[in-house]
Amino acid sequence: MVRDGLHPAQPGFCEPSPRIPWADFPIEVKTVTQSWMDTPRIAGVHSCSFSGTNVHVIVAEDVVPAPKGSAAAIEGPVMLALSAATPAALSGRACALAAWLCETPALSLASVARSTARTWTGLACADAIVAATPAEAVQLLTKLAARAAEAPAPRRGKVLRSVALAIGEAEFARAPLLAAFGQTLPEGAKGKADWADRLFAALCEAAGLGVASPASAEIVLAVGPEPPAVGKTPVVRALADDLPPVRSVLEAFAALSRHGAAVDARGLLPPGLHENVALPPYPFQHERFWFNDV
């Protein structure tokens, strides 16, 4: 109904009861299927059983303003964030997205990343990939699906909303990072470490994360090949290997997401216009809630 824009006719209903003052209520029982012209479309679904197991859900269409102008071609990697309620559902979601990308290879991967970040995050089992092309995304999603099916993805306990920064003397080109994430050169930076510290603090803020002190942090984002010692706190590293700088940063935030950090991948998208796309539906696991021994 919501997706197709239709008001379905009520089965078996022909004439309204004259005992009900219909004119006094803002409701109408449809006798024929009609187009649903009002927006936003919101529907209530009720499932009632004799056992007393009742389910009620409200479904609304996702109304998002269309971007103005035309989207520029986005080159370079983006982070696709996924989550689901169970490892099996996470595996199914990755498989569905991989199959969907095979059917729509011309779609902007940045738009897909924006849409997954808006609608596919926040559930208990989380993972993320970093890809530059739909073909690469399909390969990585296939691996993610197998990984989630064989070794259950970690369930989020306490959601981490802040990280500590450990900045080393990282050698990397500034221009690609600034351009990729829409950042400007930090003012008043003194030296490479200070510049990197200010940049990554801005990236954390863009991704919805706060920056905590190392003493109170539950996870550390270490930047550079030789960052300061951080003790026993879990560490995610960026710019510490031979990956290109932009991919290295995105891989670090993907790892933060897997560790339970509430990373908003929309803040890590390249600048430009990204449309919203209709993604595959959620892979419900169809669990049975009934007495097995009756």
Backbone as JSON, one array per atom type, in Angstrom:
{
  "sequence": "MVRDGLHPAQPGFCEPSPRIPWADFPIEVKTVTQSWMDTPRIAGVHSCSFSGTNVHVIVAEDVVPAPKGSAAAIEGPVMLALSAATPAALSGRACALAAWLCETPALSLASVARSTARTWTGLACADAIVAATPAEAVQLLTKLAARAAEAPAPRRGKVLRSVALAIGEAEFARAPLLAAFGQTLPEGAKGKADWADRLFAALCEAAGLGVASPASAEIVLAVGPEPPAVGKTPVVRALADDLPPVRSVLEAFAALSRHGAAVDARGLLPPGLHENVALPPYPFQHERFWFNDV",
  "N": [[0.83, -1.21, 0.0], [1.75, 1.33, 1.01], [4.12, 1.55, -0.47], [3.21, 1.25, -3.14], [1.24, 3.15, -3.35], [-1.59, 2.83, -2.94], [-4.97, 2.55, -1.82], [-6.35, -0.19, -0.51], [-9.32, -2.14, -1.14], [-11.64, -3.13, 1.42], [-11.89, -6.47, 2.18], [-14.89, -8.31, 1.73], [-16.53, -6.28, 2.58], [-19.33, -4.34, 1.99], [-21.55, -2.5, 2.42], [-21.68, 0.24, 4.62], [-22.42, 0.09, 8.14], [-25.53, 1.3, 9.26], [-25.78, 1.92, 11.92], [-23.55, 3.09, 12.87], [-22.19, 6.26, 13.39], [-20.86, 7.45, 10.85], [-20.22, 9.92, 9.75], [-19.29, 11.35, 11.84], [-16.73, 10.57, 12.34], [-13.3, 10.67, 11.35], [-12.76, 8.69, 9.37], [-12.78, 6.12, 6.83], [-14.08, 3.3, 5.26], [-12.88, 1.47, 2.67], [-14.5, 0.46, -0.27], [-13.74, -0.06, -2.81], [-10.62, -0.38, -4.51], [-8.41, 2.34, -4.42], [-6.41, 5.12, -5.61], [-3.72, 6.35, -3.66], [-3.28, 9.43, -2.77], [-2.44, 11.3, -0.9], [0.35, 12.62, 0.94], [2.8, 12.6, 3.59], [2.61, 9.01, 3.16], [1.13, 6.96, 5.52], [0.59, 4.0, 7.25], [-1.28, 1.7, 9.27], [-0.78, -1.53, 10.51], [-2.33, -4.45, 11.58], [-2.28, -7.48, 13.3], [-4.08, -9.96, 14.6], [-4.58, -12.67, 16.79], [-6.22, -15.75, 17.89], [-4.85, -16.8, 20.0], [-3.89, -14.74, 21.48], [-1.54, -13.57, 20.81], [-0.63, -10.76, 19.5], [0.19, -8.45, 16.93], [1.25, -5.24, 16.09], [1.98, -2.66, 13.87], [3.35, 0.36, 12.58], [3.71, 1.75, 9.44], [5.53, 3.87, 7.41], [6.15, 5.95, 4.58], [9.38, 6.75, 3.28], [10.21, 9.87, 3.19], [12.24, 12.0, 1.65], [13.84, 15.01, 0.86], [14.6, 15.63, -2.52], [17.87, 15.89, -3.92], [19.13, 19.06, -4.97], [19.96, 20.17, -8.2], [22.48, 18.5, -10.19], [24.06, 15.41, -9.54], [27.51, 15.18, -9.07], [30.09, 13.23, -10.62], [31.43, 10.77, -8.59], [34.55, 9.83, -7.54], [36.73, 7.37, -6.17], [37.05, 5.63, -2.97], [34.29, 4.61, -0.85], [32.51, 4.24, 2.25], [30.5, 1.56, 3.12], [28.06, 0.96, 5.34], [26.6, -1.54, 7.33], [24.03, -3.15, 9.23], [22.29, -5.47, 11.37], [19.77, -7.41, 13.1], [20.56, -9.96, 13.84], [23.33, -12.27, 13.36], [22.78, -13.99, 11.17], [20.87, -12.52, 9.76], [22.4, -10.29, 9.12], [24.24, -11.46, 7.38], [22.45, -12.24, 5.36], [21.54, -9.73, 4.55], [23.88, -8.58, 3.49], [24.29, -10.33, 1.33], [21.96, -9.8, -0.17], [22.35, -7.1, -0.85], [24.67, -7.3, -2.4], [23.74, -8.85, -4.59], [21.85, -7.07, -5.56], [23.44, -4.89, -6.34], [24.77, -6.08, -8.44], [22.75, -6.18, -10.29], [22.26, -3.51, -10.75], [24.6, -2.0, -11.8], [25.36, 0.53, -12.67], [24.69, 2.39, -10.82], [25.34, 5.09, -8.57], [27.87, 4.59, -6.27], [28.38, 6.15, -4.06], [25.86, 7.19, -3.5], [24.55, 4.86, -2.74], [26.02, 4.29, -0.44], [25.3, 6.48, 1.14], [22.59, 5.93, 1.5], [22.58, 3.42, 2.83], [23.78, 4.24, 5.19], [21.83, 5.89, 6.23], [19.62, 4.2, 6.67], [20.31, 1.58, 7.33], [21.72, 1.15, 9.68], [22.58, 0.9, 13.23], [21.54, -1.39, 14.44], [22.01, -4.52, 16.31], [24.11, -6.24, 15.35], [26.88, -5.36, 13.56], [28.72, -4.27, 10.68], [31.1, -3.25, 8.16], [32.21, -2.17, 4.93], [34.75, -1.02, 2.68], [34.8, 0.36, -0.43], [35.57, 1.08, -3.87], [34.32, 0.76, -6.29], [31.26, -0.58, -7.75], [31.69, -3.3, -8.47], [33.85, -4.06, -6.85], [32.63, -3.69, -4.39], [30.69, -5.71, -4.46], [32.29, -8.03, -4.33], [33.48, -7.69, -1.77], [31.21, -7.57, -0.14], [30.23, -10.14, -0.48], [32.22, -11.61, 0.82], [31.87, -10.53, 3.38], [29.32, -11.5, 3.96], [29.81, -14.26, 4.1], [31.59, -14.28, 6.24], [30.0, -13.33, 8.34], [28.14, -15.38, 8.49], [29.64, -17.65, 9.14], [31.32, -17.01, 11.33], [29.87, -15.53, 13.88], [28.99, -12.1, 13.86], [30.14, -9.56, 16.11], [27.98, -8.67, 18.76], [26.59, -5.55, 19.57], [27.18, -4.11, 22.65], [27.4, -1.83, 24.91], [27.02, 1.16, 23.24], [29.56, 2.9, 21.62], [30.37, 6.25, 21.73], [32.41, 8.0, 21.54], [35.91, 8.52, 20.91], [39.43, 8.18, 21.57], [42.27, 10.03, 20.46], [45.39, 9.17, 19.17], [48.16, 10.55, 18.08], [50.71, 10.23, 15.78], [53.84, 10.97, 14.09], [52.81, 11.21, 11.25], [53.4, 10.62, 7.83], [51.92, 11.89, 5.12], [50.06, 12.87, 2.22], [48.43, 15.96, 2.24], [46.46, 17.15, 0.62], [44.8, 15.14, -0.8], [43.29, 14.02, 1.34], [41.94, 16.22, 2.44], [40.37, 17.01, 0.23], [38.86, 14.69, -0.23], [37.15, 14.43, 1.98], [35.91, 16.83, 2.22], [37.07, 18.77, 3.86], [38.73, 21.62, 5.31], [41.93, 23.26, 5.45], [43.26, 23.05, 8.63], [43.3, 25.85, 10.79], [46.06, 27.55, 12.26], [47.57, 25.3, 12.86], [50.37, 23.59, 14.16], [52.96, 22.03, 12.99], [53.22, 18.54, 11.84], [51.96, 16.6, 13.47], [50.11, 18.11, 14.99], [48.54, 19.13, 12.95], [47.42, 16.75, 11.91], [46.04, 15.89, 14.18], [44.05, 17.85, 14.47], [42.68, 17.52, 12.06], [41.7, 14.84, 12.23], [40.13, 15.05, 14.48], [38.13, 16.68, 13.46], [37.1, 14.94, 11.51], [36.1, 12.88, 13.14], [34.08, 14.29, 14.45], [32.46, 14.87, 12.23], [31.6, 12.31, 11.69], [29.93, 11.82, 13.76], [31.06, 11.27, 16.23], [32.48, 11.87, 19.42], [35.49, 13.28, 20.84], [37.47, 11.86, 23.19], [39.41, 11.92, 26.26], [42.5, 10.1, 26.52], [42.61, 8.68, 28.96], [39.98, 8.11, 29.71], [38.87, 6.88, 27.54], [37.33, 4.26, 25.63], [38.17, 3.16, 23.33], [40.76, 3.64, 20.94], [41.8, 5.73, 18.33], [44.47, 5.49, 16.43], [46.86, 7.34, 14.77], [49.15, 7.27, 12.19], [52.4, 5.75, 11.64], [53.9, 5.36, 13.96], [52.43, 5.86, 16.55], [51.8, 7.32, 19.84], [52.14, 5.32, 22.87], [49.32, 3.48, 24.09], [48.46, 1.87, 26.12], [46.33, -0.71, 27.42], [43.99, -0.3, 26.08], [41.7, -0.96, 23.4], [42.85, -0.59, 20.02], [42.52, 1.12, 16.98], [43.98, 1.55, 13.87], [45.11, 4.13, 11.66], [46.47, 5.34, 8.6], [48.78, 3.9, 8.85], [49.86, 2.0, 7.27], [50.49, 0.68, 3.95], [48.32, 1.49, 2.48], [46.4, 3.7, 0.33], [45.92, 7.08, 1.47], [43.16, 8.02, 1.8], [41.57, 5.68, 1.64], [42.72, 4.29, 3.76], [41.92, 5.83, 5.98], [39.12, 5.53, 5.83], [38.91, 2.76, 6.16], [39.76, 2.6, 8.78], [37.64, 3.9, 10.16], [35.62, 2.13, 9.49], [36.48, -0.09, 10.91], [36.23, 0.96, 13.5], [33.46, 1.07, 13.62], [32.84, -1.66, 13.61], [33.82, -2.29, 16.1], [31.9, -1.3, 17.75], [31.43, 1.43, 17.79], [29.39, 4.29, 17.25], [29.3, 5.13, 14.34], [28.58, 7.56, 11.98], [28.26, 7.18, 8.78], [27.54, 8.96, 6.82], [28.79, 11.37, 7.27], [31.29, 10.93, 6.3], [31.29, 10.82, 3.62], [32.3, 11.68, 0.26], [32.41, 15.12, -0.82], [29.59, 16.5, -2.5], [26.57, 15.84, -4.4], [24.32, 13.43, -3.38], [22.0, 11.09, -4.21], [19.03, 9.54, -2.79], [18.49, 6.1, -2.59], [16.36, 3.27, -3.18], [16.76, 0.61, -1.22], [17.38, -3.0, -0.97], [14.87, -5.0, 0.77], [14.56, -5.73, 4.34], [16.06, -8.74, 5.54], [14.11, -10.69, 6.99], [14.04, -13.24, 9.51], [12.03, -15.0, 10.05], [11.18, -16.26, 12.53], [9.69, -18.71, 14.63], [7.24, -18.44, 17.05], [5.87, -20.3, 19.11], [4.23, -23.03, 20.85], [6.1, -25.88, 20.85], [5.64, -28.48, 21.64], [2.97, -29.08, 21.73]],
  "CA": [[0.0, 0.0, 0.0], [2.58, 2.53, 1.13], [5.07, 1.58, -1.57], [2.53, 1.37, -4.43], [0.32, 4.27, -3.35], [-2.95, 2.35, -3.16], [-5.88, 2.23, -0.72], [-7.05, -1.41, -0.93], [-10.7, -2.34, -0.69], [-11.78, -4.04, 2.54], [-12.56, -7.71, 1.71], [-16.18, -8.67, 2.32], [-17.27, -5.1, 3.04], [-20.13, -3.77, 0.9], [-22.29, -1.32, 2.85], [-21.39, 0.61, 6.02], [-23.55, -0.11, 9.05], [-26.22, 2.57, 9.58], [-25.74, 2.15, 13.35], [-22.31, 3.81, 13.19], [-22.24, 7.63, 12.84], [-19.63, 7.59, 10.07], [-19.93, 11.33, 9.5], [-18.65, 11.93, 13.02], [-15.37, 10.04, 12.47], [-12.46, 10.96, 10.16], [-12.31, 7.42, 8.79], [-13.58, 5.62, 5.72], [-13.78, 1.93, 4.87], [-12.91, 1.45, 1.22], [-15.19, -0.65, -0.93], [-12.99, -0.3, -4.04], [-9.24, 0.07, -4.41], [-8.23, 3.69, -4.94], [-5.07, 5.67, -5.52], [-3.41, 7.04, -2.4], [-2.66, 10.66, -3.25], [-1.89, 12.1, 0.19], [1.71, 12.33, 1.4], [3.42, 11.27, 3.5], [1.7, 7.89, 3.34], [1.34, 6.25, 6.78], [-0.39, 2.93, 7.37], [-1.21, 0.84, 10.45], [-1.01, -2.95, 10.2], [-2.7, -5.17, 12.8], [-2.43, -8.91, 13.16], [-4.63, -10.43, 15.86], [-4.81, -14.12, 16.77], [-7.02, -16.27, 19.0], [-3.96, -17.14, 21.12], [-3.53, -13.53, 22.21], [-0.29, -13.02, 20.27], [-1.03, -9.72, 18.56], [1.28, -7.63, 16.41], [0.81, -3.98, 15.51], [3.13, -1.92, 13.35], [3.05, 1.53, 11.76], [4.62, 1.82, 8.31], [5.48, 5.18, 6.75], [7.09, 6.09, 3.48], [10.58, 7.52, 3.58], [10.14, 11.09, 2.39], [13.5, 12.74, 1.75], [13.93, 15.97, -0.24], [15.54, 15.28, -3.58], [18.97, 16.86, -4.01], [18.99, 20.05, -6.02], [21.06, 20.13, -9.16], [22.87, 17.17, -10.66], [25.16, 14.85, -8.77], [28.78, 15.07, -9.78], [30.66, 11.9, -10.58], [32.26, 10.59, -7.4], [35.6, 8.85, -7.71], [37.38, 7.03, -4.93], [36.32, 4.68, -2.12], [33.3, 5.05, 0.13], [32.24, 3.24, 3.28], [29.15, 1.03, 3.17], [27.8, 0.47, 6.69], [25.47, -2.45, 7.42], [23.75, -3.75, 10.53], [21.09, -6.3, 11.41], [19.47, -7.86, 14.46], [21.24, -11.22, 14.1], [24.37, -12.56, 12.36], [22.18, -14.55, 9.96], [20.24, -11.43, 9.01], [23.48, -9.48, 8.56], [24.72, -12.19, 6.21], [21.44, -12.12, 4.31], [21.52, -8.34, 4.08], [25.05, -8.4, 2.63], [24.02, -11.07, 0.09], [20.94, -9.09, -0.94], [22.93, -5.89, -1.41], [25.59, -7.71, -3.46], [22.94, -9.23, -5.75], [21.2, -5.85, -6.08], [24.46, -4.12, -7.03], [25.03, -6.75, -9.72], [21.65, -5.84, -11.2], [22.27, -2.07, -11.02], [26.01, -1.61, -11.67], [25.6, 1.93, -13.04], [24.27, 3.26, -9.73], [26.41, 5.75, -7.83], [28.18, 3.9, -5.02], [28.25, 7.14, -3.0], [24.44, 7.26, -3.16], [24.26, 3.64, -2.0], [26.62, 4.45, 0.88], [24.47, 7.42, 1.9], [21.32, 5.28, 1.83], [22.81, 2.43, 3.88], [24.07, 4.96, 6.43], [20.57, 6.46, 6.73], [18.55, 3.26, 6.98], [20.77, 0.23, 7.64], [22.64, 1.16, 10.81], [21.98, 1.02, 14.55], [21.12, -2.66, 15.01], [22.98, -5.13, 17.21], [25.26, -6.8, 14.65], [27.3, -4.33, 12.6], [29.95, -4.46, 9.92], [31.23, -2.23, 7.12], [33.23, -2.39, 3.92], [35.21, 0.16, 1.95], [34.93, -0.03, -1.83], [35.64, 2.19, -4.82], [33.46, 0.47, -7.44], [30.25, -1.6, -7.44], [32.25, -4.64, -8.59], [34.62, -4.33, -5.63], [31.67, -3.81, -3.29], [30.07, -7.04, -4.55], [33.26, -8.99, -3.81], [33.64, -7.52, -0.33], [29.95, -7.95, 0.51], [30.18, -11.61, -0.48], [33.1, -12.05, 1.92], [31.23, -10.14, 4.63], [28.21, -12.43, 4.2], [30.38, -15.52, 4.55], [32.18, -14.06, 7.56], [28.92, -13.22, 9.32], [27.47, -16.67, 8.61], [30.52, -18.64, 9.76], [31.74, -16.51, 12.64], [28.88, -14.48, 14.17], [29.48, -10.74, 14.09], [29.96, -9.18, 17.51], [26.79, -7.88, 19.08], [26.9, -4.33, 20.28], [26.7, -3.94, 24.0], [27.36, -0.39, 25.07], [27.4, 1.87, 22.02], [30.63, 3.86, 21.85], [30.09, 7.52, 21.05], [33.6, 8.84, 21.54], [37.18, 7.82, 20.79], [40.61, 8.99, 21.87], [43.19, 10.14, 19.34], [46.82, 9.06, 19.44], [48.71, 11.07, 16.83], [52.15, 10.11, 15.56], [54.37, 11.81, 13.01], [52.4, 10.55, 10.02], [53.77, 11.22, 6.56], [50.9, 11.67, 4.1], [49.7, 14.06, 1.46], [47.27, 16.6, 2.83], [45.42, 17.52, -0.35], [43.78, 14.11, -1.04], [42.4, 13.85, 2.48], [41.07, 17.39, 2.54], [39.41, 16.99, -0.86], [37.98, 13.53, -0.14], [36.18, 14.56, 3.05], [35.35, 18.17, 2.26], [37.63, 19.52, 4.97], [39.64, 22.73, 4.99], [43.19, 23.21, 6.18], [43.06, 23.6, 9.98], [44.02, 27.1, 11.05], [46.92, 27.59, 13.44], [48.22, 24.03, 13.14], [51.81, 23.69, 14.32], [53.61, 20.75, 12.77], [52.44, 17.46, 11.24], [51.1, 15.95, 14.46], [49.02, 19.02, 15.33], [47.65, 19.18, 11.79], [46.69, 15.48, 11.87], [45.14, 15.87, 15.32], [42.89, 18.7, 14.18], [41.94, 16.91, 10.95], [40.97, 13.66, 12.67], [39.07, 15.51, 15.38], [37.04, 17.14, 12.58], [36.5, 13.76, 10.89], [35.3, 12.22, 14.17], [32.87, 15.09, 14.63], [31.62, 14.66, 11.05], [31.05, 10.96, 11.77], [29.06, 11.73, 14.92], [31.8, 10.79, 17.39], [33.21, 12.83, 20.21], [36.89, 12.96, 21.11], [37.65, 11.75, 24.64], [40.79, 11.83, 26.72], [42.97, 8.7, 26.54], [42.38, 8.03, 30.24], [38.6, 7.66, 29.83], [38.39, 6.33, 26.27], [37.18, 2.81, 25.52], [38.83, 2.76, 22.09], [41.7, 4.66, 20.5], [42.12, 5.85, 16.92], [45.88, 5.83, 16.36], [47.17, 7.88, 13.45], [50.57, 7.29, 11.9], [53.09, 4.47, 11.84], [54.47, 5.25, 15.31], [51.68, 6.69, 17.5], [52.17, 7.12, 21.24], [51.6, 4.14, 23.53], [47.96, 3.7, 24.58], [48.13, 0.91, 27.16], [45.54, -1.89, 27.07], [42.77, 0.09, 25.37], [41.69, -1.39, 21.99], [43.39, 0.42, 19.12], [42.29, 1.05, 15.53], [45.06, 2.35, 13.28], [44.92, 4.79, 10.37], [47.68, 5.88, 8.0], [49.91, 3.17, 9.4], [50.22, 0.94, 6.35], [50.75, 1.16, 2.6], [47.09, 1.84, 1.77], [46.23, 5.12, 0.04], [45.43, 7.75, 2.69], [41.7, 8.08, 1.94], [41.09, 4.33, 1.97], [43.19, 3.94, 5.11], [41.05, 6.51, 6.94], [37.8, 4.9, 5.8], [39.05, 1.43, 6.76], [39.83, 2.8, 10.23], [36.3, 4.17, 10.67], [34.87, 0.88, 9.37], [36.89, -0.9, 12.06], [35.59, 1.54, 14.68], [32.06, 0.64, 13.6], [32.79, -3.06, 14.02], [34.11, -2.34, 17.53], [30.76, -0.81, 18.5], [31.3, 2.88, 17.74], [28.23, 4.74, 16.48], [29.85, 5.92, 13.24], [27.62, 8.02, 10.97], [29.04, 7.16, 7.55], [27.19, 10.09, 5.95], [29.77, 12.42, 7.47], [32.55, 10.55, 5.68], [31.1, 10.76, 2.18], [32.94, 12.78, -0.47], [31.49, 16.22, -1.07], [28.82, 16.37, -3.73], [25.16, 15.52, -4.24], [24.09, 12.0, -3.38], [20.58, 10.82, -4.15], [18.61, 8.43, -1.97], [18.07, 4.97, -3.41], [15.55, 2.27, -2.49], [17.6, -0.56, -1.01], [16.63, -4.25, -0.77], [14.18, -5.05, 2.07], [15.24, -6.43, 5.43], [15.92, -10.2, 5.45], [13.53, -11.24, 8.21], [14.42, -14.63, 9.71], [10.8, -15.8, 10.18], [11.24, -17.1, 13.72], [8.4, -19.21, 15.07], [6.98, -18.26, 18.47], [4.73, -21.12, 19.42], [4.55, -24.2, 21.65], [6.52, -26.97, 19.96], [5.26, -29.81, 22.15], [1.51, -29.19, 21.87]],
  "C": [[0.86, 1.26, 0.0], [3.5, 2.65, -0.07], [4.37, 1.88, -2.9], [1.53, 2.51, -4.49], [-1.12, 3.88, -3.62], [-3.68, 2.18, -1.83], [-6.63, 0.97, -1.12], [-8.48, -1.46, -0.41], [-10.72, -3.33, 0.46], [-12.52, -5.3, 2.08], [-13.86, -7.97, 2.45], [-17.01, -7.5, 2.79], [-18.0, -4.48, 1.85], [-20.81, -2.47, 1.31], [-21.94, -1.01, 4.31], [-22.64, 0.46, 6.89], [-24.21, 1.24, 9.35], [-26.21, 2.88, 11.08], [-24.48, 2.91, 13.79], [-22.38, 5.2, 12.58], [-20.96, 7.95, 12.06], [-19.25, 9.05, 9.85], [-19.2, 11.98, 10.67], [-17.19, 11.49, 13.19], [-14.57, 10.33, 11.2], [-11.9, 9.67, 9.55], [-13.26, 7.01, 7.67], [-13.13, 4.2, 5.4], [-13.95, 1.82, 3.36], [-13.64, 0.22, 0.7], [-14.55, -0.99, -2.27], [-11.57, 0.22, -3.84], [-9.07, 1.41, -5.11], [-6.78, 4.12, -4.82], [-4.9, 6.45, -4.22], [-2.6, 8.27, -2.77], [-1.99, 11.45, -2.14], [-0.46, 11.68, 0.51], [1.99, 13.1, 2.67], [2.4, 10.16, 3.77], [2.08, 7.12, 4.61], [0.22, 5.23, 6.95], [-0.17, 2.17, 8.67], [-1.56, -0.58, 10.06], [-1.25, -3.68, 11.51], [-2.88, -6.64, 12.47], [-2.85, -9.46, 14.51], [-4.95, -11.92, 15.76], [-5.65, -14.54, 17.97], [-6.16, -16.58, 20.22], [-3.62, -15.94, 21.98], [-2.21, -12.94, 21.79], [-0.65, -12.04, 19.17], [0.17, -8.88, 18.16], [0.69, -6.4, 15.76], [2.04, -3.2, 15.05], [2.62, -0.74, 12.52], [4.12, 1.64, 10.68], [4.44, 3.17, 7.63], [6.49, 5.22, 5.62], [8.24, 6.98, 3.89], [10.59, 8.73, 2.65], [11.4, 11.9, 2.64], [13.55, 13.73, 0.59], [14.96, 15.54, -1.26], [16.65, 16.32, -3.64], [18.75, 17.81, -5.17], [20.21, 20.01, -6.93], [21.35, 18.7, -9.57], [24.06, 16.7, -9.86], [26.41, 14.74, -9.62], [29.3, 13.64, -9.67], [31.63, 11.8, -9.4], [33.28, 9.51, -7.69], [36.26, 8.59, -6.36], [36.49, 6.16, -4.05], [35.3, 5.37, -1.23], [33.08, 3.9, 1.11], [30.77, 2.85, 3.26], [28.94, 0.39, 4.53], [26.53, -0.37, 6.7], [25.27, -2.87, 8.87], [22.46, -4.54, 10.43], [20.91, -6.79, 12.84], [20.23, -9.12, 14.82], [22.35, -11.41, 13.07], [23.79, -13.12, 11.06], [21.53, -13.47, 9.11], [21.29, -10.51, 8.41], [24.07, -10.15, 7.32], [23.74, -12.09, 5.05], [21.36, -10.74, 3.72], [22.69, -8.07, 3.15], [24.85, -9.12, 1.29], [23.02, -10.32, -0.79], [21.51, -7.84, -1.59], [23.9, -6.23, -2.54], [24.82, -8.07, -4.73], [22.3, -8.01, -6.4], [22.2, -4.99, -6.84], [24.83, -4.76, -8.37], [23.97, -6.39, -10.76], [21.65, -4.37, -11.58], [23.7, -1.54, -10.93], [26.29, -0.15, -11.98], [25.24, 2.9, -11.92], [25.48, 3.85, -9.02], [26.64, 5.04, -6.5], [28.09, 4.86, -3.83], [26.78, 7.28, -2.56], [24.02, 6.03, -2.37], [24.8, 3.76, -0.58], [25.79, 5.4, 1.74], [23.18, 6.74, 2.36], [21.5, 4.21, 2.9], [23.08, 3.11, 5.22], [22.79, 5.51, 7.05], [19.65, 5.39, 7.29], [19.03, 1.88, 7.44], [21.7, 0.18, 8.84], [21.86, 1.2, 12.14], [21.51, -0.27, 15.18], [22.3, -3.38, 15.66], [24.24, -5.64, 16.53], [25.66, -5.85, 13.52], [28.59, -4.73, 11.91], [29.98, -3.39, 8.84], [32.31, -2.65, 6.15], [33.61, -1.05, 3.32], [35.48, -0.27, 0.52], [34.92, 1.2, -2.71], [34.73, 1.98, -6.02], [32.39, -0.53, -7.02], [30.8, -3.02, -7.51], [33.06, -5.01, -7.35], [33.68, -4.49, -4.45], [31.01, -5.18, -3.29], [31.01, -8.09, -3.97], [33.37, -8.91, -2.29], [32.37, -7.88, 0.44], [29.78, -9.46, 0.56], [31.04, -12.18, 0.64], [32.47, -11.71, 3.28], [30.1, -11.11, 4.97], [28.73, -13.77, 4.72], [30.95, -15.4, 5.96], [31.09, -14.0, 8.63], [28.22, -14.55, 9.54], [28.32, -17.68, 9.37], [30.94, -18.23, 11.17], [30.83, -15.34, 12.99], [29.54, -13.13, 14.46], [29.25, -10.36, 15.54], [28.71, -8.34, 17.7], [27.19, -6.66, 19.89], [26.32, -4.39, 21.68], [26.47, -2.45, 24.21], [27.83, 0.28, 23.79], [28.45, 2.92, 22.35], [30.37, 5.13, 21.05], [31.27, 8.48, 21.07], [34.84, 7.96, 21.44], [38.29, 8.77, 21.25], [41.5, 8.99, 20.64], [44.62, 10.01, 19.85], [47.54, 9.39, 18.14], [50.23, 10.89, 16.82], [52.59, 11.04, 14.44], [54.08, 11.14, 11.67], [52.85, 11.33, 8.79], [52.7, 10.89, 5.53], [50.58, 12.99, 3.44], [48.42, 14.67, 2.03], [46.13, 16.77, 1.84], [44.39, 16.42, -0.58], [42.8, 13.94, 0.11], [41.43, 15.02, 2.61], [39.99, 17.36, 1.47], [38.4, 15.87, -0.69], [36.88, 13.73, 0.88], [35.64, 15.97, 3.2], [35.84, 19.0, 3.41], [38.51, 20.66, 4.46], [40.89, 22.6, 5.85], [43.0, 23.82, 7.57], [43.91, 24.84, 10.2], [44.88, 26.96, 12.32], [47.61, 26.3, 13.77], [49.73, 24.21, 13.17], [52.42, 22.3, 14.17], [52.66, 19.68, 12.27], [51.48, 16.84, 12.25], [49.91, 16.82, 14.82], [48.01, 19.1, 14.18], [46.8, 17.92, 11.73], [45.68, 15.41, 13.01], [43.88, 16.67, 15.03], [42.04, 18.1, 13.06], [41.09, 15.74, 11.45], [39.92, 14.01, 13.72], [37.87, 15.99, 14.57], [36.33, 15.96, 11.92], [35.64, 13.0, 11.9], [33.99, 12.98, 14.4], [31.91, 14.91, 13.46], [30.95, 13.3, 11.09], [30.21, 10.74, 13.03], [29.74, 11.22, 16.17], [32.46, 11.95, 18.12], [34.64, 12.37, 20.41], [37.1, 13.01, 22.62], [39.12, 11.75, 25.0], [41.22, 10.37, 26.75], [42.66, 7.97, 27.83], [40.97, 7.46, 30.36], [38.07, 6.97, 28.58], [38.3, 4.81, 26.33], [37.78, 2.27, 24.22], [39.67, 3.93, 21.61], [41.86, 4.59, 18.99], [43.55, 6.37, 16.82], [46.24, 6.21, 14.93], [48.69, 7.91, 13.27], [51.24, 5.97, 12.21], [53.63, 4.29, 13.25], [53.71, 6.17, 16.27], [52.14, 6.43, 18.93], [51.54, 5.85, 21.81], [50.24, 4.46, 24.15], [47.55, 2.68, 25.63], [47.32, -0.26, 26.64], [44.25, -1.56, 26.34], [42.82, -0.4, 23.94], [42.07, -0.26, 21.05], [42.99, 0.1, 17.68], [43.28, 2.01, 14.88], [44.64, 2.92, 11.92], [46.25, 5.36, 9.91], [48.94, 5.19, 8.54], [50.38, 2.06, 8.47], [50.43, 1.55, 4.97], [49.48, 1.43, 1.81], [47.1, 3.31, 1.41], [45.57, 5.82, 1.23], [43.92, 7.74, 2.86], [41.14, 6.73, 2.32], [41.51, 3.93, 3.38], [42.31, 4.58, 6.18], [39.68, 5.84, 6.99], [37.85, 3.51, 6.42], [39.12, 1.55, 8.28], [38.45, 3.06, 10.82], [35.4, 2.94, 10.53], [35.21, -0.05, 10.53], [36.3, -0.37, 13.35], [34.13, 1.11, 14.77], [31.93, -0.8, 14.07], [33.07, -3.23, 15.52], [32.97, -1.77, 18.37], [30.6, 0.69, 18.52], [30.13, 3.27, 16.83], [28.69, 5.69, 15.37], [28.73, 6.27, 12.26], [28.39, 8.16, 9.66], [28.69, 8.3, 6.61], [28.2, 11.22, 6.08], [31.11, 12.14, 6.82], [32.43, 10.41, 4.17], [31.86, 11.89, 1.5], [31.95, 13.88, -0.73], [30.81, 16.06, -2.42], [27.38, 16.02, -3.4], [24.97, 14.02, -4.37], [22.59, 11.74, -3.23], [20.3, 9.67, -3.18], [18.08, 7.31, -2.87], [17.28, 3.99, -2.55], [16.33, 0.97, -2.41], [16.75, -1.83, -0.87], [16.0, -4.3, 0.62], [14.97, -5.86, 3.1], [15.02, -7.94, 5.33], [15.4, -10.79, 6.76], [13.79, -12.74, 8.29], [13.24, -15.56, 9.97], [10.88, -16.78, 11.34], [9.83, -17.48, 14.15], [8.29, -19.07, 16.59], [5.7, -19.02, 18.83], [5.17, -22.31, 20.25], [4.9, -25.36, 20.72], [6.0, -28.32, 20.37], [3.76, -29.98, 22.29], [0.99, -30.25, 20.92]]
}
